[in-house]
Each structure stands twice: as C-alpha cells, then as structure tokens.
Amino acid sequence: MNRQFYRRIKIFLCTCGIAGFIGAADFPVKVTINPSTGAVEQLTLSGDERQMEWLVKTDGTQYPWVKENLAWGLGYFTLTKGHESIKKEWQNPIEISSDGRQVTYREGDIQVQVVRTFKDGDLMERYIFTNYGKEPVSLYDMGIYTPLNDNYPGAQECINGRTNVQVWDGENAAYVNALRMGGTAPHLGMVVTEGAVKSYEVWERGDRKGNSHYRGILALNLPDCYLKPGKSYAVAWTIFSHNGNEDFKRKLLEKGSLLVACDKYVYQRGETARMYVQSGSPLENYAARMNGVSVPVVEKDGTYLVEVPLLQAGEVRLDFFYNGGKHTHADLLVINGERDLLAKRVEFIRTHQQMNNPSDPRFGAYMVYDNEGDSIYLNDTPNCNPVDRDEGAERVGMGVLLAKQYRLTKDEVLKESLLKYARFLREKLQTKDFVTYSSVDQKNRNRGYNYMWVAEFYFQMYQATGEKQFATYGYETLQAMYRQFGYGFYAIGIPVIIGLESLEKAGMQKEYRKLLKDFEKTGEVFIRNGLNYPKSEVNYEQSIVAPAVHFLAQLYLVTKEQKYLDEVKRQMPVVEAFNGFQPSFHLNEIAIRHWDGYWFGKREMFGDTFPHYWSTITGAVYYYYALCTGDKSYQVRAENIVRNNLCLFFEDGKASCAYLYPYKIDGVKGQFYDPYANDQDWALVYYLLINNGI
C-alpha cells in the first residue's frame, strides 16, 4: 500500500476515534489532519445531527482560491535578524507523528511545533516558536490561519451549515465565538489559554474572490516577540462546543479565561465608566490602567470593578492586568454629548452636503462628502463604483434624519433645506407615477429599496409639517413599489407604523385600508417563507433577516394579530446570531458585515466593517420587540447598538461610512475610518427611533 495513503487513513481514524470515544461533552470536537501539511482540514462536532463542517474546505472545492496553504494551523511571520527582514510561512512539516497530533515545521532558524491533545471532548492546540539560530531574532506580523466557515451561499445553507464568527482580540483573554447562523446549538468556541492574540487579519478577499458573499479567511495575530538563541514563545487555545452565549461564557471561565464587560461602551464626557471583570478563580496582582494611567480596582465576590470618570472626549482603552503579566482590555469612546453630536451632524449636512449649485441637475440633493478633499464628492472619479455614491438610494437617509430633527426642533432654516430636498426627490428622482430612481438620469437603479426610504422621508415630512401632499407622496411611492416588486421583497425599513399613522392623521381612510392590506399581504409572504429568506443583492445577510423581523414586529403592533408576534419570536434567534458581546464599542452587539467598505467607501476595501450603520436595523428590531413583549432588556440592547454607532460621527460634524476593523485585509492595513461620508446617517435615523420614538 502507498505509504502516504496509509498515513492519511491512520491520521483520520486516530483523531476521529479518540474524539468520538470521549463522552463527557455533549458534542466532542472531531478533526481530520492533512498528512501532507499537518494542518486541520476538517472539524465537526460528534453528535451534531446536521453534521456541519465548521471549516472552509481548503482543497479548492468550496472556493477555487482557498487551497491547502490556508488551512487551520498553518501561518506566517516576518523575521528580522540584523538588518534583514523576510516573511516566512510554515506549510510543509519536517516531522509529523503517526496520529497527526505533533507536527514540526522549520523556517530558517525558527522551528514551529504544533501539539494537539484531546480532553473531555475538547481539542487543545499549542504552537511553540523556538529560535534554533545563533543570533537573536524579532518575529512580528505573526498569524495563524483559522478558516472558519463564515460565508453566504444562500439562506438554508447558511442557517444549517455556516457560522457567524465573533472574534475578541483581547490578548491573554482572547476568544472566538462561532455561532451557527440559524441560532441553534451546538456552536463552537475557542479560548486562549496561554500566550495572547492581539488582533486578526482577513485574507483572500476581493470582487473576484467571493465578492459580498464570502467573509474571507481569518488569521489570528500573535504579539511581536524577541527570541534569543534557544528561547521560545508559545500560544495555546482550547476548542469546544457550547449551547449558546451564556453557556459559552460559563465555559470560558471554567477554562481559566476572563470575561470583561462594561455598562456601556460609548459615554458622554463627565460620565463614569464601569468595567466588570469576571474570573472563575481568584486573581493575583491585578491592576488597571486607563490610556496608560493607573486607576483603582475593587474586588467583590469574584468580580473586579474598575470605575473611572471620563473627563475628556476621545477613545479610551481600559487595560486590566492580572496573574503576573497577563492582561486584557476594553475599548470605549467618550463624546462631548449625544444630542450635541447629532445636532452638529445635521448642521454639517445642511451647510456642506446639499448641492446648492442651481445649474447642477442634482440641485437640492444631499451628496456624498469626501473628508480628505473637504468637499462634496461629485461622483465623477474614473474607475470608481458610481452607483453607490450617487445622489439617491442610501443617501436618502440624510433627508430622513433632517426631517426627524426638524420634528424635534422646528428650525425654520432646516425646513427650508428640507423643502428644497423634497422638490429634488419628487421632480428629479421620481416619475409622475412615482417610479423611483437612484440618480437624476433615471436610466437605471430602479431599486425596491429606494421606495421604502423615499416613502419614509415623505411620511416624516408630513409628521413635521402637516402638509397632506407629503402623506400622499408617501402612499403613492409605496403603491409604485408594490406594483413593480410585489409582496415578497425584503426591503430595509418598510415604514409600517409611521405610514399608517400618517394616512390616518391626514384623513386618508381609503388609502389607509389599502396600504394595511398591502402590508398584510407582505406579512403573509414573510410568514410563509419563514427562515427561507430569498436572495437579494447579497445571497444572505443581516439586512435581509433583520428587516423581515422589523416589519413583522411593526405589523403586530398595528394589528395585534398573534401570528405576527409568533413569527417574530421564531426568527429572533437568527437575528441575534449575527451579534457578539465583545467589550468594545466597535463590536458589542454589532452585526457582522464585511463588504460595505468596498461598495460605499473611498478606499474600496472588502473586510469586516465594525461598526457598520446597518447594524442599527437590529437595534430597531430590539426596540420593537421590547414594545411587543414588554421585555425591557431589548430596549437596553437597542440603545447600546445605536450608541456604539455614534463612533461614525465626529465632533466637527463630519462622518464615515465604515470602520475597517481588522488589523490587515490581504496585507493592507485596516483599523481606519473610511474618508467618505456616504450613507452612515441611517444610524442616526434609528438612534432617534429608539431614543425618541420617531
């Protein structure tokens, strides 16, 4: 028999046999090792009736560009010795045990040893980097591939066989929480038990590599290290199954990690931040720092509390140190004031982002703004993506925001700007029979989404001014949508409550009854489809699922028919599965999105956008769910989501359409706010819904 073939069979049987033998865990981890690379090529959970594959296939069959070099446990580092730096990748083992549990690689002077063991159904991995050379070396840009199966072929495949991966790059208390997209157990968790993870990278992204339907290959970044001859650095983690977020948290503490949480993550200047640190066992030598300055820690009943007043606006990092040099952190943001920030943004849009050139066909429109050029972006740059930078579509959010603000302030100067914008929408983006386009040429982009957003603007204008024509415009815009797109379109922000309230208030009873009937027909489609969400501009995403629940919850509040609330409750776990609880204003309760920076941003980069403003749709879902059920915890969560999105707005009134969170994306530095103020103002629209009920 071929020796390589024999070894493959032996590795497969050995790892599977041992994992399957252990019965202490409900769903023991089961892996298959590639004998050529020593990497994990398959990870499943024993007893999982869906037999979900938790890893992307790295043989090119799932995605042609994902090959063996990206498999779990392989990785890379840059080595500096003397004045020379070179990137190294470990892929080909020099030694591998017969069961695949011990694998050794050698890249120049650096040996990488991987040791895998099973205990109580969990898989434990340890990576040891040793300098076997005669000179000291520095290792940096270190990453280990963890290709979890977070991608989007379609609703049913996603719900049953894909995972939403939440990463907390929290140093010695780092973890990964991989939730099945359908929200049903078992789920997968990973916790760092030795060493640290300081950030993560995303690889293999691009418009020709999965486009918006594929999150990419994740790699966890280790801290930079300096190794003298003969010295080593190690990182270890434990991979386990769990039954949901609370079970995940319990198991993290059992396995020796910490859980960090704050009462909130965006504060107003003058407030007191509270960080809570939980540990499963008493900690030694604990201390905390705020932006490098020592602050007190109080221990009570196994929880370590840091309370610190926040006297200056800006980003705040609370570091927590424990057990002889270990540490983790929380990321906070301090702003001068929430209402003040919103008012500055509204004024900036009015004074800087409205097209005031009467010779321009877009006269009156609210436009994209280039923060680097400090000017309106005219959408005339060659080789850009013009359809997502045009004068309509998502940019209508600016109009909706200003209309809501006018309802609160009755500012006549703001009203003048809004009336100019309303004329632009009605005369330039809409035809006589209310077909609604994204641009003034009216040649393409007759999107179903446009109708919801323009109708929302008109209804807000009716509520603000009492002028019946706006209620009529809102109604006719929705009728045009239903004529063209029917009742099965999963639109973002269907204006159920405000639309019906406006028609009723305007005395338009016939139109009220017709629109309610349209909404009920849509509700029947959504109930009939259930979790079989149709593909839209993306195969499957948070902004298909959350809008469905957002719509059904509103319909329940209007009709009080139990069938709508029953369906809301059935779909809520799918909405919630997109969100994590990491202690950062970028991540906490922020839905996973990973393509918007490419389509809407100036840098045109794919990669995790945390936060992205459409995460506030989930905030709206929680807001309405609290109204439906009386469960006030969802109102708290809703406020947290919209508050965290305030980081997209700056004290000078400018804004950013996306924050690219990963350390790097395909080797290009991330961790920045994109320079375009584009479509992010929907976050403030939902902020006012959740905090003011409008």
C-alpha positions in Angstrom: 0.0 0.0 0.0 1.2 3.6 -0.7 2.8 4.9 2.4 1.3 8.4 2.1 -2.2 6.9 1.6 -1.7 4.7 4.7 -0.7 7.6 6.8 -3.8 9.6 5.7 -6.1 6.8 6.8 -4.3 6.4 10.0 -4.5 10.1 10.9 -8.1 10.2 10.1 -9.0 7.1 12.1 -6.9 8.1 15.1 -8.2 11.6 15.5 -11.8 10.6 14.8 -11.7 7.6 17.0 -10.3 9.4 20.1 -12.7 12.3 19.7 -15.6 10.0 19.3 -14.6 7.9 22.3 -14.9 10.7 24.8 -18.4 11.1 26.2 -18.0 13.8 28.8 -19.0 16.6 26.4 -22.4 16.8 24.6 -20.7 17.4 21.3 -17.0 16.4 21.3 -14.7 18.1 18.8 -13.6 15.8 15.9 -10.9 16.7 13.5 -9.1 15.3 10.4 -5.4 16.1 9.9 -3.9 16.6 6.4 -0.8 14.3 6.4 1.0 16.5 3.9 0.7 19.8 5.7 -0.1 18.7 9.3 -3.0 21.2 9.3 -6.6 20.5 10.4 -8.6 20.1 7.2 -11.9 19.2 8.7 -13.6 20.0 12.1 -17.0 18.7 13.1 -18.9 18.0 16.3 -19.7 14.4 17.2 -23.5 14.0 17.7 -24.4 17.1 15.6 -27.4 15.9 13.6 -26.7 18.5 10.9 -23.0 17.3 10.6 -21.9 20.8 10.0 -18.5 21.5 8.6 -17.0 24.3 10.7 -14.1 24.9 8.4 -13.9 26.2 4.9 -12.6 23.4 2.6 -9.0 24.1 1.7 -8.7 21.8 -1.3 -10.2 24.3 -3.7 -13.6 22.6 -3.9 -15.6 25.1 -1.9 -13.8 28.2 -3.2 -11.2 27.7 -6.0 -8.8 30.3 -4.4 -8.8 28.6 -1.0 -6.1 26.0 -1.1 -4.1 23.9 1.4 -1.7 26.8 2.4 -4.7 28.5 4.2 -5.6 25.5 6.3 -6.1 25.7 10.1 -2.9 25.7 12.0 -0.6 26.9 9.2 0.6 30.5 9.3 3.2 33.1 8.8 5.6 35.6 10.4 8.1 38.2 9.4 11.6 37.6 10.8 14.1 40.3 11.4 17.7 39.3 12.1 20.3 42.1 12.0 19.2 44.4 9.2 17.3 41.9 7.2 13.6 41.2 7.3 11.8 38.4 5.5 8.3 36.9 5.5 8.2 33.2 6.3 5.2 30.8 6.0 5.1 27.3 7.6 3.3 24.8 5.3 5.5 21.7 4.9 6.3 19.8 8.1 9.7 18.2 8.6 8.1 15.8 11.0 4.6 14.6 11.8 3.5 11.9 14.3 1.5 9.0 13.0 -1.7 10.3 14.7 -1.1 13.9 13.4 -1.1 15.3 16.9 2.5 16.5 16.9 3.8 18.4 13.8 7.1 20.2 13.4 8.0 22.8 10.8 11.2 24.6 10.2 11.6 28.0 8.5 15.2 29.1 8.7 16.3 29.4 12.3 12.7 29.2 13.6 11.1 25.9 14.5 7.3 25.8 14.8 5.9 22.9 16.7 2.2 22.2 16.9 0.9 19.9 19.7 -2.7 18.7 19.7 -4.4 16.9 22.6 -8.0 15.9 23.4 -9.5 16.3 26.9 -13.2 15.8 27.8 -14.2 16.3 24.2 -12.2 19.5 23.7 -9.4 20.0 21.3 -6.3 21.7 22.7 -3.7 23.1 20.4 -0.3 24.6 21.4 2.1 26.4 19.0 5.7 26.8 20.1 8.1 29.1 18.2 11.8 28.4 19.0 14.9 30.2 17.8 17.4 27.5 16.9 19.8 30.0 15.4 22.9 31.6 16.9 21.6 35.2 16.8 18.6 36.9 18.4 15.6 37.5 16.1 12.5 39.5 16.2 9.2 38.0 15.0 6.3 40.2 14.0 3.2 40.2 11.8 2.6 36.6 13.1 -0.6 35.0 12.1 -2.2 31.5 12.4 -5.0 30.7 9.9 -8.4 29.8 11.4 -10.6 29.4 8.3 -14.0 29.1 10.0 -16.9 28.6 7.6 -18.3 32.1 7.6 -19.7 32.7 4.1 -23.0 33.1 2.3 -24.2 30.7 -0.3 -27.9 31.1 0.5 -30.3 31.2 3.4 -30.9 27.4 4.0 -27.2 26.5 3.6 -26.3 29.4 5.9 -28.8 28.6 8.6 -27.9 24.9 8.8 -24.3 24.9 7.7 -22.5 28.2 8.2 -21.3 30.2 11.2 -21.2 33.8 12.3 -17.7 34.2 13.8 -17.2 36.7 16.6 -13.5 37.4 17.4 -12.4 39.1 20.6 -8.7 40.1 20.1 -8.4 40.5 23.9 -4.7 39.5 24.4 -4.5 36.8 27.1 -8.3 36.6 27.4 -8.9 36.5 23.6 -11.6 34.2 22.3 -13.6 33.2 19.2 -17.4 32.5 19.5 -18.6 30.8 16.3 -22.4 30.7 16.4 -24.4 28.6 13.9 -26.2 31.2 11.7 -29.6 29.6 12.4 -29.0 30.2 16.1 -29.5 26.6 17.2 -26.9 24.6 19.1 -24.3 23.2 19.0 -22.0 26.1 18.5 -18.2 26.3 18.5 -16.0 28.2 20.9 -12.3 28.8 21.2 -10.4 30.4 24.2 -6.8 31.4 24.5 -5.2 29.6 27.5 -1.5 30.5 27.0 0.1 33.4 25.2 -2.1 36.0 23.5 -4.0 37.1 20.4 -3.7 40.8 19.8 -5.7 41.3 16.5 -6.8 39.4 13.4 -6.4 39.6 9.7 -8.6 38.7 6.7 -7.2 37.1 3.6 -8.4 36.2 0.2 -11.0 38.9 -0.3 -11.9 40.8 -3.5 -14.6 41.3 -6.1 -13.3 38.1 -7.8 -13.0 36.2 -4.6 -16.5 35.7 -3.3 -17.5 39.4 -3.6 -20.1 40.2 -0.9 -20.9 36.5 -0.3 -17.8 35.5 1.5 -16.1 36.9 4.6 -12.6 35.6 3.8 -10.1 33.5 5.6 -9.4 34.7 9.2 -6.0 34.6 10.7 -5.3 35.3 14.4 -2.4 37.6 15.1 0.1 36.9 17.9 2.1 39.6 19.7 5.5 40.6 18.4 8.3 38.7 20.2 12.0 38.8 20.6 13.7 35.5 20.8 17.3 34.9 21.9 19.0 31.8 20.7 17.3 28.7 22.2 14.3 30.7 23.5 10.7 30.0 22.7 7.3 31.7 22.6 4.1 29.7 22.8 0.4 30.3 22.3 -2.3 27.7 23.2 -6.1 27.6 22.9 -8.9 25.2 23.6 -11.7 24.5 21.1 -15.0 23.3 22.5 -18.7 23.0 21.7 -21.3 25.1 23.5 -25.1 25.7 23.6 -25.2 29.4 23.3 -23.8 32.7 24.6 -24.4 32.1 28.3 -23.0 28.5 28.1 -20.0 30.0 26.1 -19.3 32.5 28.9 -19.6 29.8 31.6 -17.1 27.6 29.8 -14.7 30.4 29.2 -14.5 30.9 33.0 -14.2 27.2 33.6 -11.2 27.0 31.2 -9.4 29.8 33.1 -10.1 32.8 31.0 -11.7 36.2 31.9 -14.8 37.9 30.8 -14.8 41.7 30.5 -17.9 43.8 30.2 -18.8 47.5 30.6 -22.2 49.0 31.5 -21.9 50.7 28.1 -19.2 51.4 25.5 -19.9 55.0 24.4 -20.0 57.6 27.1 -20.7 61.3 27.3 -17.9 63.4 28.8 -18.4 63.6 32.6 -19.9 60.2 33.0 -18.3 57.4 34.9 -17.1 54.2 33.1 -17.7 50.9 34.8 -15.7 47.8 33.7 -16.5 44.5 35.2 -14.0 41.6 35.1 -15.1 38.1 35.9 -12.9 35.2 36.7 -13.6 31.6 37.6 -10.8 31.7 40.3 -9.2 34.4 42.4 -6.7 36.6 40.5 -3.3 37.7 41.7 -1.5 41.1 41.2 -4.4 42.7 39.5 -4.3 46.3 38.3 -5.9 48.6 35.7 -4.8 51.5 33.5 -6.8 54.0 31.5 -4.8 55.1 28.5 -1.7 54.1 30.3 -2.5 55.8 33.6 -3.2 53.7 36.7 -6.7 53.6 38.0 -8.1 51.7 41.0 -9.6 48.2 41.0 -12.1 46.9 43.6 -12.8 43.2 44.1 -16.1 41.9 45.3 -17.5 38.4 45.2 -15.1 37.3 42.4 -15.8 40.3 40.2 -13.2 43.0 39.7 -14.7 46.5 39.2 -12.9 49.5 37.6 -14.8 52.8 37.9 -13.3 55.9 36.4 -14.6 59.3 35.5 -14.3 60.3 31.9 -13.2 63.9 31.6 -12.1 64.2 28.0 -13.6 63.3 24.7 -11.8 60.6 22.6 -11.0 56.9 22.6 -10.3 55.2 25.9 -8.6 51.9 26.4 -9.0 50.3 29.8 -6.3 47.7 30.3 -6.6 45.1 33.0 -3.5 43.3 34.3 -3.5 40.1 36.3 -1.6 36.9 37.3 1.9 38.1 36.8 1.9 39.9 33.5 -1.3 38.8 31.8 -3.7 41.4 30.5 -6.8 42.1 28.5 -8.7 45.3 27.8 -12.0 47.1 26.8 -12.3 49.8 24.2 -14.5 52.8 25.0 -15.4 56.0 23.3 -16.1 59.3 25.0 -18.1 62.1 23.2 -19.0 65.6 24.4 -22.7 64.8 24.2 -25.0 62.6 22.2 -27.6 65.3 21.2 -24.8 67.7 20.5 -23.1 65.3 18.2 -26.3 64.7 16.3 -27.0 68.4 16.0 -23.6 69.0 14.6 -24.0 66.3 12.1 -27.4 67.7 10.9 -25.9 71.1 10.6 -22.9 69.8 8.6 -25.2 68.1 6.2 -27.3 71.2 5.7 -24.3 73.5 5.2 -21.8 71.3 3.5 -23.5 68.3 1.8 -26.5 69.8 0.0 -26.0 70.6 -3.7 -26.6 74.3 -3.9 -25.5 74.9 -7.5 -28.7 75.7 -9.4 -27.1 74.8 -12.7 -26.4 71.2 -11.5 -29.2 68.8 -12.2 -28.8 67.5 -8.6 -29.7 70.8 -7.1 -31.2 70.2 -3.7 -29.7 66.7 -3.2 -27.8 65.6 -0.2 -24.5 64.3 -1.5 -21.5 62.1 -0.5 -18.8 64.1 1.2 -15.1 63.5 0.8 -13.4 64.2 4.2 -10.0 64.2 2.6 -10.9 66.7 -0.1 -13.1 68.6 2.4 -15.8 68.9 -0.3 -18.9 67.3 -1.9 -17.9 64.3 -3.9 -19.4 64.8 -7.4 -19.3 61.1 -8.3 -17.1 61.7 -11.3 -14.0 59.8 -10.4 -12.9 57.3 -13.1 -12.9 53.6 -12.2 -15.0 54.1 -9.1 -18.3 52.4 -8.2 -20.6 55.3 -9.0 -24.0 53.6 -8.2 -23.2 53.6 -4.5 -22.1 57.2 -4.5 -25.0 58.7 -6.3 -27.5 61.3 -5.2 -30.3 58.9 -4.3 -30.7 55.5 -2.8 -29.0 55.1 0.7 -28.2 58.9 0.7 -31.9 59.5 1.3 -31.0 58.7 4.9 -29.7 62.2 5.2 -33.1 63.6 4.3 -34.9 61.3 6.7 -32.5 62.3 9.5 -33.0 66.0 8.9 -36.8 65.6 8.7 -36.7 63.9 12.1 -34.5 66.6 13.5 -36.9 69.2 12.2 -39.8 67.4 14.0 -37.9 67.9 17.2 -36.5 71.5 16.7 -38.9 73.2 14.3 -35.9 75.0 13.0 -37.1 77.1 10.0 -33.7 77.2 8.4 -33.7 73.4 8.4 -37.2 73.3 7.0 -36.0 75.4 4.0 -33.3 72.9 3.3 -35.8 70.0 3.6 -38.3 71.6 1.2 -35.6 72.0 -1.4 -34.7 68.3 -0.9 -38.3 67.2 -1.2 -38.6 69.0 -4.5 -35.4 67.3 -5.7 -36.8 63.9 -4.8 -40.2 64.4 -6.3 -39.1 66.1 -9.5 -35.7 64.6 -10.2 -35.7 61.0 -8.8 -39.3 60.1 -9.3 -41.5 59.9 -12.4 -45.1 61.2 -12.5 -46.3 57.8 -11.4 -43.7 57.6 -8.6 -41.2 55.2 -10.2 -38.2 56.0 -8.0 -34.6 56.0 -9.3 -31.3 56.4 -7.6 -30.0 59.2 -9.9 -31.3 62.1 -11.9 -30.7 60.5 -15.3 -33.4 57.9 -14.4 -31.7 55.3 -16.5 -31.0 52.5 -14.0 -31.1 51.5 -10.4 -34.8 51.4 -10.0 -34.3 49.5 -6.7 -37.1 48.3 -4.5 -35.1 49.7 -1.5 -35.5 53.2 -2.9 -39.2 53.3 -2.4 -39.1 52.5 1.3 -36.6 55.2 2.0 -38.2 57.9 0.0 -41.6 57.0 1.4 -40.2 57.2 4.9 -38.9 60.7 4.1 -42.3 61.8 2.9 -44.1 60.4 5.9 -41.6 62.1 8.2 -42.2 65.4 6.4 -45.9 65.0 6.8 -45.4 64.5 10.6 -43.2 67.5 10.7 -45.3 69.9 8.5 -48.8 68.6 8.5 -48.9 69.1 4.7 -51.1 66.4 3.3 -49.2 66.2 0.0 -46.4 64.5 1.8 -48.7 61.8 3.1 -50.0 61.4 -0.4 -46.5 61.2 -1.8 -45.5 58.5 0.7 -48.6 56.4 -0.1 -48.1 56.7 -3.8 -44.4 55.8 -3.6 -45.3 52.6 -1.7 -48.0 51.8 -4.2 -45.5 52.2 -7.1 -43.2 49.8 -5.2 -45.9 47.1 -4.8 -46.9 47.5 -8.5 -43.4 46.7 -9.6 -42.0 44.4 -7.0 -45.0 42.7 -5.5 -45.2 41.5 -1.9 -42.1 39.4 -1.4 -39.4 42.0 -1.4 -37.4 42.0 1.9 -36.8 45.8 1.9 -34.9 47.6 4.6 -37.0 49.9 6.7 -40.6 49.3 5.5 -42.4 52.3 7.1 -45.4 50.4 8.6 -46.3 52.4 11.7 -45.4 55.9 10.5 -47.0 55.3 7.1 -50.3 54.1 8.6 -50.3 56.8 11.3 -49.7 59.5 8.7 -52.5 58.3 6.5 -54.9 58.1 9.4 -53.9 61.5 10.7 -54.4 63.0 7.2 -57.9 61.6 7.0 -57.0 59.3 4.1 -59.0 56.3 5.3 -59.3 54.6 1.9 -55.6 54.8 1.4 -55.0 53.6 5.0 -57.1 50.5 4.3 -55.4 49.7 1.0 -51.9 50.1 2.5 -52.7 48.0 5.5 -53.9 45.3 3.2 -50.6 45.5 1.2 -48.7 45.2 4.4 -50.8 42.2 5.5 -50.1 40.5 2.1 -46.4 41.1 2.6 -46.7 39.7 6.2 -48.3 36.5 4.8 -45.3 36.1 2.4 -42.8 36.6 5.2 -44.6 34.1 7.5 -44.9 31.6 4.7 -41.2 31.9 3.8 -40.2 31.7 7.5 -36.4 31.1 7.6 -36.3 30.6 3.8 -35.1 34.1 3.2 -34.8 34.9 -0.5 -31.6 36.1 -2.1 -31.3 39.9 -2.7 -28.3 42.0 -3.6 -26.4 39.7 -1.3 -27.2 36.0 -1.0 -27.8 36.1 2.7 -27.1 38.9 5.2 -28.2 40.6 8.4 -30.0 43.2 6.4 -32.3 40.6 4.9 -33.1 38.9 8.2 -33.4 41.9 10.5 -35.7 43.9 8.1 -38.1 40.9 8.0 -38.4 40.9 11.8 -38.5 44.7 11.9 -41.5 44.6 9.5 -43.4 41.8 11.3 -43.0 43.4 14.7 -44.5 46.7 13.4 -47.3 44.8 11.8 -48.1 43.1 15.1 -48.1 46.4 17.0 -50.6 47.7 14.4 -52.9 44.7 14.2 -52.3 42.8 17.5 -52.6 39.6 15.5 -50.6 36.9 17.3 -49.3 35.2 14.2 -47.0 38.1 13.5 -45.5 38.0 17.0 -45.1 34.3 16.8 -43.1 34.6 13.7 -41.0 37.4 15.2 -40.1 35.1 18.1 -39.3 32.3 15.7 -36.9 34.5 13.7 -35.3 36.4 16.5 -32.5 33.8 17.2 -31.4 34.2 13.6 -31.1 38.0 14.0 -29.3 37.7 17.3 -26.8 35.2 16.0 -25.2 38.0 14.0 -24.2 39.9 17.1 -21.4 39.5 19.6 -20.7 40.7 23.2 -17.1 41.7 22.9 -16.1 44.6 25.2 -15.6 47.2 22.5 -17.7 50.0 21.0 -16.6 48.6 17.6 -18.0 45.1 18.3 -20.5 44.9 21.2 -23.9 44.0 19.8 -22.7 45.0 16.3 -23.9 42.7 13.5 -21.3 41.1 11.2 -20.9 42.9 7.9 -17.9 42.7 5.7 -18.4 44.2 2.2 -19.8 47.8 2.6 -16.4 49.5 2.8 -15.8 48.2 -0.8 -19.0 49.4 -2.3 -19.5 52.6 -0.4 -16.1 53.7 0.7 -13.3 55.7 -0.9 -10.7 53.0 -0.1 -12.9 50.4 -1.7 -11.7 47.6 0.6 -13.6 44.5 1.5 -13.3 43.3 5.1 -15.1 43.5 8.4 -16.8 46.8 8.9 -17.3 47.2 12.7 -19.5 49.1 13.2 -21.5 49.4 10.0 -24.5 51.6 10.3 -27.0 48.9 9.1 -26.2 47.1 12.4 -28.8 49.6 13.7 -31.6 47.8 11.9 -31.1 45.1 14.6 -31.4 47.9 17.1 -34.8 48.8 15.6 -35.8 45.1 15.8 -34.9 45.1 19.5 -36.8 48.3 20.1 -40.0 47.0 18.5 -39.5 43.6 20.2 -39.4 45.4 23.6 -42.7 47.1 22.7 -44.3 43.8 21.5 -43.3 41.8 24.6 -42.6 44.2 27.4 -39.1 42.8 27.7 -37.1 46.0 28.6 -33.8 44.2 28.2 -34.2 44.5 24.4 -34.7 48.3 24.7 -31.3 48.5 26.6 -29.7 46.4 23.9 -31.2 48.6 21.2 -29.8 51.8 22.8 -26.4 50.1 23.1 -26.4 49.4 19.3 -27.2 52.9 18.2 -24.9 54.4 20.8 -22.0 52.4 19.6 -22.6 53.6 16.0 -22.0 57.1 17.2 -18.3 56.5 16.6 -19.0 57.0 12.9 -19.7 60.7 13.6 -17.2 63.2 14.6 -17.2 66.4 16.7 -16.8 68.7 13.7 -20.0 67.3 12.0 -18.2 65.0 9.6 -18.8 61.3 9.4 -17.5 58.0 7.9 -19.5 55.3 6.1 -17.5 52.4 7.5 -14.7 51.4 10.0 -12.5 48.7 8.7 -11.8 46.8 11.9 -9.2 44.0 11.1 -5.5 44.7 11.6 -5.0 44.0 7.9 -7.0 42.9 4.9 -5.0 41.0 2.2 -1.9 42.6 3.7 -3.2 46.1 3.5 -3.5 48.0 6.9 -7.0 48.2 8.3 -8.2 49.8 11.5 -9.4 53.1 9.9 -12.5 55.1 9.2 -13.1 55.4 5.5 -12.8 59.1 4.3 -16.3 59.1 2.6 -19.3 60.4 4.5 -21.8 58.4 2.4 -24.8 56.5 3.8 -24.0 56.2 7.5 -26.7 58.7 8.6 -29.3 55.9 8.8 -27.6 55.1 12.2 -28.8 58.5 13.5 -32.3 57.8 11.9 -32.5 54.7 14.1 -31.0 56.5 17.0 -33.9 58.9 17.0 -36.4 56.0 16.6 -35.0 54.1 19.6 -34.5 57.1 21.9 -37.3 59.4 20.8 -39.9 57.0 19.2 -39.9 58.9 15.9 
